[in-house]
């Protein structure tokens, strides 16, 4: 996820502290920002908790066309060079590196040095065929990525990133990938749909408020997939989209509970009039979750963009 640096001495906020009553952003996994920092930061505990669900949700159907593109890239005798944007704790690399053949060098981008440390410690060591995998880190603002920064790159990846970008930032990302002739695999962007079993009459109202919260300011939230497809298409890329929903049941009760607290909290932050009903709604949902009776599909989509090759890819 997109993150910013953690100032020295600011205590980390655990995922259990994110909820309706805490007075900070209710977005799942967000921890409090410093007074001079209004960009979301994410708790490593949340990113670790969601990693198995992320891994199960990502669309393997996009990997074969990606492998074909990588196998036919210019200069394919060298290592794959993969830029992972907003890497968080590095879950994308742990999922993808063992699914690609050949030696790989991952460049992990994030604005939070604390998360970059986690990503480095947990980095994968081997590709699908046993080839080596190495990593370096780069701290900076991925919203200002340029084609020059992708010189020599084979692939750009990101996970749960597009929906926390603006239209301008997505346009810049598409332009950078197109300018460098580099494909992009961008996974797990929310699309604004959540399905509960059993359902509740308030589900739709909280979902609508949450989606509005995701669109706050200039952020695209659930509109990001459409914006990304349009942006890459304008730059001549072939774009493929595949659904990648979280399927949360009894085995994912801990994740579901933390997600619910953040989801409801964000809805109330956006529409305070919901507060009077939020506590009873949340407690009812948490009770069903604890009993193993609640199933939630949180819908996402994955995007694979294959720009026209310019000879700039490695």
SULRA-V853305 format. One record per backbone hydrogen bond with DSSP energy under -0.5 kcal/mol. NH is the residue of the N-H (numbers start at 1). CO is the residue of the C=O. Records with the same first field share a line. If there is no record, write none. Layout:
BEGIN
NH: CO, CO
END
This chain:
BEGIN
7: 5
10: 7
11: 9
14: 12
17: 14
18: 15
19: 17
30: 27
31: 41
37: 34
41: 31
43: 29
46: 43
47: 43
48: 44
49: 45
50: 46
51: 47
54: 50
55: 51
56: 52
57: 53
58: 54
60: 58
62: 59
63: 60
64: 60
66: 62
67: 63
68: 64
69: 65
70: 66
71: 67
72: 68
73: 70
76: 73
78: 75
80: 103
82: 80, 105
83: 81, 155
84: 82, 107
85: 83, 157
87: 84, 109
90: 87
91: 87
94: 90
95: 91
96: 92
97: 93
99: 96
100: 96, 97
104: 132
105: 80
106: 134
107: 82
108: 106, 136
109: 84, 107
110: 138
113: 111
116: 112
117: 113
118: 114
119: 115
120: 116
121: 117
122: 118
123: 120
127: 131
128: 97, 100
130: 127
133: 125
134: 104
136: 106
138: 108
140: 110
142: 140
144: 141
145: 142
150: 146, 147
151: 148
152: 312
153: 150
154: 81
155: 81
156: 183
157: 83
158: 185
159: 85
160: 187
161: 187
164: 161
165: 162
167: 218
170: 166
171: 167
172: 168
173: 169
174: 170
175: 171
176: 172
177: 173
178: 174
179: 175
180: 176
181: 177, 178
182: 177
183: 154
184: 305
185: 156
186: 184, 303
187: 158, 185
189: 301
191: 299
195: 297
197: 295
203: 200
206: 202
207: 203
208: 204
209: 205
210: 206
211: 207
212: 208
213: 209
214: 210
215: 211
216: 213
219: 216
220: 165
221: 163
223: 220
224: 221
227: 223
228: 224
229: 225
230: 226
231: 227
232: 228
233: 229
234: 230
235: 231
236: 233
237: 232
238: 306
239: 237
240: 304
242: 302
244: 300
246: 298
248: 246, 296
249: 247
252: 249
253: 250
256: 252
257: 253
258: 254
259: 255
260: 256
261: 257
262: 258
263: 259
264: 260
265: 261
266: 26, 262
267: 263
268: 264
269: 265
270: 266
271: 267
274: 271
275: 272
276: 273
277: 274
278: 274
279: 275
281: 277
282: 278
283: 279
284: 280
285: 281
286: 282
287: 283
288: 284
289: 285
290: 286
291: 287
292: 289
293: 288
294: 288
295: 197
296: 248
297: 195
298: 246, 296
299: 193, 297
301: 189
302: 242
303: 186
304: 240
305: 184, 303
306: 238, 304
307: 305
314: 153
END
